[in-house]
């Protein structure tokens, strides 16, 4: 078996759906002859016309030459029979996400293509090892997971099964690079890199909804303040709850029902009711009524309460600097206590603490101080951002009014939420970092590839280890430990990989 890919190998795409069409377009744009097969031949013709339409749109935007359209399309050759694919040197499968379907396809392909042909699966969550189990030469099978839309998204996960030939893996890695993609190496494990590390982004929002922490719009507004382009609720509506739930179920089942990946009852109910999101007009938001997610978190304004007689900014770093500068811009004088062991504001006798993971009521009980509130993390503090906050149950009525007034004065949209551990941003980022650390300690990927995966595959504002460097391990560990103490389950256990990083950082 030859494991090297020639400069312009003939590429066979099996499956003429959205992903198959995107991959075919990439290969053809880079000069490959592309064979395309689907069990429904009319879908191939429709796919080619979709590619033509996409290219015409690029022409209108000045990003593609009209003279190149027909030569590109002529390189895509529809096949009526899979048996006519003998000339293929690389096969990329993009059929339905079902183990038996994929396994049967590759068994058939192995009898058709030559021994030098590499077999690649675009599976997003199924074990590459399992797909290749029945092949005579399982070493020729590798994962080549593109992200939708494939012709635009830069990331490709190159996934090794237990029997994947390392030379085959490297060949596909370099082919992806030649196609202008950014490939990362991953081990075949449930969810690979992106779908595994991304689970908490959705899961924490759904749990907060289930426990009535805040509305979907309020949660999204607070998460966007951390730099995300979309909140988790809006993104799930866009992906489709049927698709998102299926991936969650796959990761949960494949991890032998690990409680870290447990599916959501709320999302299950949406799927059962056919409320998939944008494509059905109703999900977590009502699109038929033009209730756009960005409009659902109304600003909570200054209460008009007189300012406290004394305001002290506690701690040092980005958040205290932001608070001090924002108050100064309002001509409000402050004292500075840079050596404090917590960050936030002291307004007369009221403490407003950046959360360490504990609910405000727990902090009040632990510290023996009634008038305490907690505010969420501010990874990218700026005027106009939404910020979740909660008062301790022990606090007097004036405390909430003072907190809301001060947050408004520093330019924040103060979102009052249920007093829960980790609020919104802190628990979400901590869980993403924890899952990434777990993936690395298990050899699924490297730190660098995890960061590339999440910034390129999901458009996160930063990768998990970039966040960890910025936040440091201590507050992340504190938040996870607080969540674990509160829920008393497996979901929030600290990864051995993250715990080890915390020990290293302490010296």
C-alpha positions as CSV (number, residue, x, y, z in Angstrom):
1,X,0.0,0.0,0.0
2,X,1.3,3.5,-1.0
3,X,0.7,6.1,1.7
4,X,1.9,9.2,-0.2
5,X,-0.7,11.4,-1.8
6,X,0.3,12.7,-5.3
7,X,0.2,16.4,-6.0
8,X,-3.3,16.4,-7.5
9,X,-4.8,13.0,-6.7
10,X,-8.3,12.1,-8.0
11,X,-10.7,12.6,-5.2
12,X,-13.9,10.7,-4.7
13,X,-16.6,12.4,-2.6
14,X,-19.4,10.1,-1.4
15,X,-22.5,12.0,-0.3
16,X,-23.8,15.0,-2.1
17,X,-25.2,16.9,0.9
18,X,-24.1,20.2,2.2
19,X,-20.8,18.8,3.6
20,X,-20.0,16.7,0.5
21,X,-20.7,19.7,-1.8
22,X,-18.4,21.9,0.3
23,X,-15.6,19.4,0.2
24,X,-16.0,18.8,-3.5
25,X,-15.8,22.6,-4.1
26,X,-12.5,22.8,-2.1
27,X,-10.9,19.9,-4.0
28,X,-12.0,21.3,-7.4
29,X,-10.8,24.8,-6.6
30,X,-7.4,23.4,-5.8
31,X,-7.1,21.7,-9.2
32,X,-8.3,18.1,-8.4
33,X,-10.4,16.0,-10.6
34,X,-13.4,15.2,-8.3
35,X,-15.7,12.2,-8.7
36,X,-19.0,12.5,-6.8
37,X,-21.4,9.8,-5.9
38,X,-24.7,9.7,-4.0
39,X,-27.2,6.9,-3.7
40,X,-29.7,9.5,-5.1
41,X,-28.0,10.6,-8.4
42,X,-30.2,13.7,-8.7
43,X,-28.6,15.0,-5.6
44,X,-25.2,15.2,-7.3
45,X,-26.7,17.4,-10.1
46,X,-28.4,19.6,-7.5
47,X,-25.1,19.8,-5.6
48,X,-23.2,21.0,-8.6
49,X,-25.8,23.7,-9.3
50,X,-25.5,24.8,-5.7
51,X,-21.8,25.1,-6.1
52,X,-22.3,27.2,-9.3
53,X,-24.7,29.5,-7.3
54,X,-22.1,29.9,-4.5
55,X,-19.4,30.7,-7.0
56,X,-21.6,33.3,-8.7
57,X,-22.2,35.0,-5.4
58,X,-18.4,35.1,-4.9
59,X,-18.0,36.7,-8.3
60,X,-20.5,39.4,-7.4
61,X,-18.4,40.1,-4.3
62,X,-15.2,40.2,-6.3
63,X,-13.7,37.1,-4.7
64,X,-13.8,34.7,-7.6
65,X,-13.1,34.9,-11.3
66,X,-16.0,34.3,-13.7
67,X,-13.6,32.7,-16.2
68,X,-12.7,30.0,-13.6
69,X,-16.3,28.8,-12.9
70,X,-16.8,26.4,-15.8
71,X,-13.3,24.8,-15.6
72,X,-13.9,24.2,-11.9
73,X,-17.3,22.7,-12.4
74,X,-16.1,20.4,-15.3
75,X,-13.6,19.0,-12.8
76,X,-16.5,17.6,-10.8
77,X,-17.7,14.4,-12.5
78,X,-21.0,12.8,-11.3
79,X,-20.9,9.0,-11.0
80,X,-23.9,6.8,-11.5
81,X,-22.2,3.8,-10.1
82,X,-19.7,3.6,-7.2
83,X,-17.9,0.9,-9.2
84,X,-16.7,3.6,-11.6
85,X,-14.5,5.2,-8.9
86,X,-11.5,2.9,-9.5
87,X,-9.2,5.9,-10.4
88,X,-9.8,7.6,-7.0
89,X,-6.7,8.0,-4.9
90,X,-8.4,9.7,-2.0
91,X,-12.0,8.9,-0.9
92,X,-13.8,11.3,1.5
93,X,-17.0,10.0,2.9
94,X,-19.7,12.5,3.8
95,X,-22.8,10.3,4.3
96,X,-25.3,10.1,7.1
97,X,-23.8,10.0,10.6
98,X,-24.5,6.3,11.2
99,X,-21.8,3.7,12.1
100,X,-23.3,0.8,10.1
101,X,-23.9,2.9,7.0
102,X,-20.3,4.2,7.0
103,X,-18.8,0.8,7.7
104,X,-20.7,-0.8,4.9
105,X,-19.7,1.9,2.5
106,X,-16.0,1.5,3.2
107,X,-16.2,-2.3,2.9
108,X,-17.7,-1.8,-0.6
109,X,-15.1,0.9,-1.5
110,X,-12.2,-1.3,-0.4
111,X,-13.2,-3.8,-3.1
112,X,-13.3,-1.0,-5.8
113,X,-10.4,1.3,-5.3
114,X,-6.7,0.4,-5.6
115,X,-4.5,-0.5,-2.7
116,X,-2.8,2.9,-2.8
117,X,-6.1,4.8,-2.3
118,X,-6.6,6.5,1.1
119,X,-10.0,6.3,2.8
120,X,-11.1,9.3,4.8
121,X,-14.3,9.7,6.9
122,X,-15.9,13.1,7.6
123,X,-17.6,11.8,10.7
124,X,-18.0,14.3,13.5
125,X,-18.4,11.9,16.4
126,X,-18.2,8.2,15.4
127,X,-15.1,6.2,16.3
128,X,-12.7,5.9,13.3
129,X,-11.5,2.7,14.8
130,X,-15.1,1.3,14.8
131,X,-15.7,2.4,11.2
132,X,-12.6,0.6,10.0
133,X,-13.1,-2.5,12.1
134,X,-14.2,-4.8,9.2
135,X,-11.7,-3.4,6.6
136,X,-9.0,-5.8,5.3
137,X,-6.6,-2.9,5.6
138,X,-7.8,-0.6,8.4
139,X,-4.6,1.3,8.3
140,X,-5.7,3.2,5.2
141,X,-8.7,4.7,7.0
142,X,-8.4,8.1,8.7
143,X,-10.8,10.8,10.0
144,X,-10.9,14.1,8.0
145,X,-13.5,16.1,9.8
146,X,-14.5,19.4,8.1
147,X,-16.7,22.0,9.7
148,X,-19.8,23.5,8.1
149,X,-19.6,25.3,5.7
150,X,-16.5,23.3,4.6
151,X,-15.5,25.7,1.8
152,X,-15.2,28.5,4.4
153,X,-14.3,27.1,7.8
154,X,-10.5,26.8,8.1
155,X,-10.3,23.9,10.6
156,X,-10.0,20.2,9.7
157,X,-9.6,17.6,12.5
158,X,-7.3,14.8,11.2
159,X,-8.3,11.9,13.4
160,X,-6.3,8.7,14.0
161,X,-8.0,5.4,14.8
162,X,-6.1,2.7,16.7
163,X,-5.1,1.1,13.4
164,X,-4.6,4.2,11.2
165,X,-1.3,4.1,9.5
166,X,0.8,7.2,10.7
167,X,1.9,7.8,7.1
168,X,-1.7,7.9,6.0
169,X,-2.5,10.3,8.7
170,X,0.4,12.6,7.7
171,X,-0.7,12.4,4.1
172,X,-4.2,13.7,4.9
173,X,-2.7,16.3,7.2
174,X,-0.6,17.7,4.4
175,X,-3.4,17.5,1.9
176,X,-5.6,19.6,4.2
177,X,-2.8,22.2,4.4
178,X,-2.5,22.2,0.6
179,X,-6.2,23.0,0.5
180,X,-5.6,26.1,2.6
181,X,-7.0,24.5,5.7
182,X,-5.6,24.5,9.3
183,X,-5.4,20.9,10.3
184,X,-5.0,19.6,13.8
185,X,-4.2,16.1,14.9
186,X,-6.7,14.3,17.1
187,X,-7.1,10.8,18.6
188,X,-10.3,8.9,17.9
189,X,-12.3,9.5,21.0
190,X,-16.0,10.6,21.5
191,X,-16.5,14.0,20.0
192,X,-12.8,14.3,18.9
193,X,-11.6,17.8,19.9
194,X,-14.2,20.5,19.0
195,X,-17.4,18.6,19.8
196,X,-16.0,17.4,23.0
197,X,-14.6,20.7,24.3
198,X,-17.7,22.6,23.1
199,X,-20.2,20.5,25.1
200,X,-20.1,22.8,28.3
201,X,-20.9,25.9,26.2
202,X,-24.3,24.5,25.5
203,X,-24.7,22.3,28.6
204,X,-24.2,25.0,31.2
205,X,-26.7,27.3,29.4
206,X,-29.3,24.6,29.3
207,X,-28.8,23.7,32.9
208,X,-29.2,27.4,33.9
209,X,-32.4,27.6,32.0
210,X,-33.7,24.4,33.6
211,X,-32.9,25.8,37.1
212,X,-34.5,29.2,36.3
213,X,-31.2,31.1,36.7
214,X,-32.3,33.6,34.0
215,X,-34.0,33.8,30.6
216,X,-32.4,32.6,27.4
217,X,-31.9,36.1,26.2
218,X,-30.3,37.2,29.5
219,X,-27.9,34.2,29.5
220,X,-26.9,34.9,25.9
221,X,-26.4,38.6,26.6
222,X,-24.0,37.8,29.5
223,X,-22.1,35.2,27.5
224,X,-21.6,37.5,24.5
225,X,-20.1,40.0,26.9
226,X,-17.2,37.5,27.3
227,X,-16.4,38.0,23.6
228,X,-18.5,35.3,22.0
229,X,-20.1,36.2,18.7
230,X,-23.3,34.3,19.7
231,X,-24.7,33.2,22.9
232,X,-25.3,29.4,23.5
233,X,-29.1,29.6,23.2
234,X,-29.0,31.5,19.9
235,X,-26.3,29.2,18.6
236,X,-28.2,26.0,19.4
237,X,-31.3,27.5,17.7
238,X,-29.0,28.2,14.6
239,X,-27.4,24.7,14.6
240,X,-30.8,23.0,15.2
241,X,-31.7,21.4,18.5
242,X,-32.1,18.1,16.7
243,X,-28.5,18.2,15.5
244,X,-27.1,19.5,18.7
245,X,-29.0,17.0,20.9
246,X,-27.9,14.1,18.6
247,X,-24.2,15.1,19.1
248,X,-24.6,15.4,22.8
249,X,-26.3,12.0,23.0
250,X,-23.5,10.5,20.9
251,X,-20.8,11.9,23.2
252,X,-22.7,10.9,26.3
253,X,-23.4,7.3,25.1
254,X,-19.9,6.9,23.8
255,X,-18.4,8.0,27.1
256,X,-20.4,5.3,28.9
257,X,-22.9,7.8,30.3
258,X,-20.4,10.0,32.0
259,X,-22.4,12.7,33.9
260,X,-20.1,15.4,32.5
261,X,-21.9,15.0,29.2
262,X,-25.5,14.3,30.3
263,X,-28.1,15.6,27.8
264,X,-30.6,18.3,28.8
265,X,-34.2,17.6,29.6
266,X,-35.1,21.0,28.2
267,X,-33.4,20.2,24.8
268,X,-35.0,16.8,24.8
269,X,-38.4,18.4,25.2
270,X,-37.7,20.8,22.3
271,X,-36.6,17.9,20.0
272,X,-39.7,15.8,21.0
273,X,-41.9,18.8,20.1
274,X,-40.1,19.4,16.7
275,X,-39.0,22.9,18.0
276,X,-35.5,22.8,16.4
277,X,-34.8,26.6,16.3
278,X,-34.5,28.8,13.3
279,X,-35.4,26.2,10.7
280,X,-38.7,25.6,12.4
281,X,-39.3,29.2,13.5
282,X,-39.4,28.3,17.2
283,X,-36.8,27.0,19.6
284,X,-35.5,28.8,22.6
285,X,-36.5,32.0,20.8
286,X,-39.6,32.7,18.7
287,X,-38.4,33.7,15.2
288,X,-41.8,33.9,13.7
289,X,-42.6,36.7,16.0
290,X,-39.3,38.5,15.2
291,X,-38.1,38.2,18.8
292,X,-34.4,38.2,17.9
293,X,-32.1,36.9,20.6
294,X,-30.2,40.2,20.7
295,X,-33.3,42.0,21.7
296,X,-34.4,39.9,24.6
297,X,-32.2,41.1,27.4
298,X,-33.5,44.5,28.4
299,X,-31.1,46.9,30.0
300,X,-31.5,47.3,33.8
301,X,-30.8,50.9,34.5
302,X,-29.5,52.9,37.4
303,X,-32.0,53.0,40.3
304,X,-31.2,56.7,41.0
305,X,-30.1,55.8,44.5
306,X,-27.5,58.3,45.9
307,X,-24.0,57.0,45.7
308,X,-22.3,55.5,48.8
309,X,-20.2,57.9,50.8
310,X,-17.1,55.7,50.3
311,X,-16.2,53.4,47.4
312,X,-13.0,51.2,47.4
313,X,-11.7,49.3,44.5
314,X,-10.3,46.0,45.7
315,X,-7.6,43.9,44.0
316,X,-5.4,44.4,40.9
317,X,-5.6,43.4,37.3
318,X,-8.0,44.0,34.4
319,X,-11.3,44.1,36.3
320,X,-10.2,46.4,39.1
321,X,-8.6,48.7,36.5
322,X,-11.8,48.8,34.5
323,X,-13.9,49.6,37.6
324,X,-11.5,52.3,38.8
325,X,-11.3,53.9,35.3
326,X,-15.1,53.7,34.7
327,X,-15.9,55.3,38.0
328,X,-13.3,58.0,37.4
329,X,-14.9,58.8,34.1
330,X,-18.1,59.5,36.1
331,X,-16.1,61.9,38.4
332,X,-16.6,59.4,41.2
333,X,-13.6,59.2,43.5
334,X,-12.4,55.9,44.9
335,X,-10.0,54.4,47.3
336,X,-7.6,51.7,46.2
337,X,-6.9,48.4,48.1
338,X,-4.7,46.6,45.6
339,X,-3.6,44.1,48.2
340,X,-7.1,42.7,48.9
341,X,-7.6,39.0,48.6
342,X,-10.6,39.4,46.4
343,X,-11.5,41.7,43.5
344,X,-14.5,44.1,43.3
345,X,-16.0,47.0,45.1
346,X,-16.6,48.0,48.7
347,X,-19.5,50.5,48.8
348,X,-19.8,51.7,52.5
349,X,-20.6,48.3,54.2
350,X,-21.6,46.5,51.0
351,X,-19.2,44.1,49.3
352,X,-19.5,43.5,45.5
353,X,-17.2,40.6,44.7
354,X,-16.1,39.2,41.4
355,X,-17.3,35.6,41.8
356,X,-14.9,32.9,43.1
357,X,-17.5,30.3,42.2
358,X,-19.5,30.4,45.4
359,X,-23.0,31.7,45.5
360,X,-23.3,35.1,47.3
361,X,-25.3,33.5,50.1
362,X,-22.5,31.0,50.7
363,X,-19.9,33.8,50.7
364,X,-22.1,35.7,53.3
365,X,-22.3,32.6,55.5
366,X,-18.6,31.8,55.2
367,X,-17.5,35.4,55.9
368,X,-20.1,36.3,58.4
369,X,-21.1,39.4,56.4
370,X,-24.7,40.0,55.4
371,X,-24.6,42.6,52.6
372,X,-22.7,40.8,49.9
373,X,-23.3,40.5,46.2
374,X,-21.3,38.6,43.5
375,X,-20.8,39.6,39.9
376,X,-19.7,37.5,37.0
377,X,-16.2,37.3,35.4
378,X,-15.3,40.1,32.9
379,X,-12.7,38.6,30.5
380,X,-13.1,41.6,28.1
381,X,-14.5,44.4,30.3
382,X,-16.0,47.3,28.3
383,X,-18.8,49.8,28.6
384,X,-22.2,48.5,27.6
385,X,-21.6,44.8,28.3
386,X,-24.1,42.7,30.2
387,X,-23.0,41.4,33.5
388,X,-24.8,38.8,35.7
389,X,-25.0,39.6,39.4
390,X,-26.7,38.2,42.5
391,X,-27.3,39.2,46.1
392,X,-26.9,37.0,49.1
393,X,-30.2,35.9,50.6
394,X,-29.1,37.5,53.9
395,X,-28.6,41.0,52.3
396,X,-31.0,43.9,53.1
397,X,-33.2,45.4,50.4
398,X,-30.8,48.3,49.8
399,X,-27.9,46.1,48.8
400,X,-29.5,45.1,45.5
401,X,-30.3,48.7,44.6
402,X,-26.7,49.8,45.4
403,X,-25.2,47.0,43.3
404,X,-27.5,47.8,40.3
405,X,-26.7,51.5,40.6
406,X,-22.9,51.0,40.7
407,X,-22.8,48.5,37.9
408,X,-24.9,50.9,35.8
409,X,-22.5,53.8,36.7
410,X,-19.5,51.8,35.4
411,X,-21.4,51.3,32.1
412,X,-22.7,47.7,32.5
413,X,-26.1,46.3,31.7
414,X,-26.7,44.8,35.2
415,X,-28.6,41.5,34.8
416,X,-30.0,40.3,38.1
417,X,-30.0,36.5,38.3
418,X,-30.7,33.7,40.7
419,X,-27.9,33.3,43.2
420,X,-26.2,30.2,41.8
421,X,-22.5,29.1,41.8
422,X,-20.3,30.4,39.0
423,X,-23.1,32.6,37.6
424,X,-22.9,32.4,33.7
425,X,-19.5,33.3,32.3
426,X,-17.4,31.9,35.2
427,X,-18.9,28.5,35.1
428,X,-19.0,28.3,31.3
429,X,-15.3,29.2,30.8
430,X,-14.2,27.1,33.7
431,X,-16.0,24.0,32.3
432,X,-14.6,24.6,28.8
433,X,-11.0,24.9,30.2
434,X,-11.6,21.8,32.3
435,X,-12.7,19.7,29.4
436,X,-9.8,20.9,27.3
437,X,-7.4,20.0,30.0
438,X,-9.0,16.5,30.2
439,X,-8.6,16.0,26.5
440,X,-4.9,16.9,26.6
441,X,-4.1,14.7,29.6
442,X,-5.8,11.8,27.7
443,X,-3.7,12.4,24.6
444,X,-6.6,13.5,22.4
445,X,-4.8,16.7,21.3
446,X,-2.2,19.3,22.4
447,X,-2.7,22.6,24.1
448,X,-2.0,24.4,20.8
449,X,-4.3,22.2,18.8
450,X,-7.1,22.7,21.4
451,X,-6.8,26.5,21.0
452,X,-6.8,26.3,17.2
453,X,-9.7,23.9,17.3
454,X,-11.9,26.2,19.3
455,X,-11.0,29.5,17.7
456,X,-11.2,28.2,14.1
457,X,-13.9,25.5,14.5
458,X,-16.3,27.4,16.7
459,X,-15.1,31.0,16.4
460,X,-14.5,31.3,20.1
461,X,-12.8,34.6,21.0
462,X,-10.0,32.7,22.6
463,X,-8.9,29.1,23.0
464,X,-9.3,27.3,26.4
465,X,-5.6,27.5,27.2
466,X,-5.4,31.1,26.1
467,X,-8.2,31.8,28.6
468,X,-6.4,29.8,31.2
469,X,-3.2,31.9,30.8
470,X,-5.2,35.1,31.1
471,X,-7.4,34.0,34.1
472,X,-4.8,31.8,35.8
473,X,-5.6,28.4,37.3
474,X,-6.6,29.5,40.8
475,X,-10.0,31.1,40.0
476,X,-10.9,28.3,37.5
477,X,-10.2,25.7,40.1
478,X,-12.1,27.7,42.8
479,X,-15.1,27.9,40.5
480,X,-15.1,24.2,39.6
481,X,-14.7,23.2,43.3
482,X,-17.6,25.5,44.3
483,X,-19.8,23.9,41.5
484,X,-18.8,20.4,42.6
485,X,-19.5,21.2,46.3
486,X,-22.9,22.7,45.3
487,X,-24.1,19.9,43.0
488,X,-22.3,16.9,44.6
489,X,-22.0,15.0,41.4
490,X,-19.5,13.9,38.7
491,X,-20.3,16.8,36.3
492,X,-17.9,19.3,37.9
493,X,-15.0,17.2,39.0
494,X,-11.7,18.7,38.2
495,X,-9.7,17.1,35.5
496,X,-6.3,15.6,36.7
497,X,-4.7,17.6,33.9
498,X,-6.1,20.9,35.3
499,X,-5.3,20.1,38.9
500,X,-1.7,19.4,37.9
501,X,-1.5,22.7,36.1
502,X,-2.8,24.4,39.2
503,X,0.0,22.9,41.3
504,X,2.6,24.0,38.9
505,X,1.3,27.5,38.8
506,X,1.3,27.8,42.6
507,X,5.1,27.9,42.8
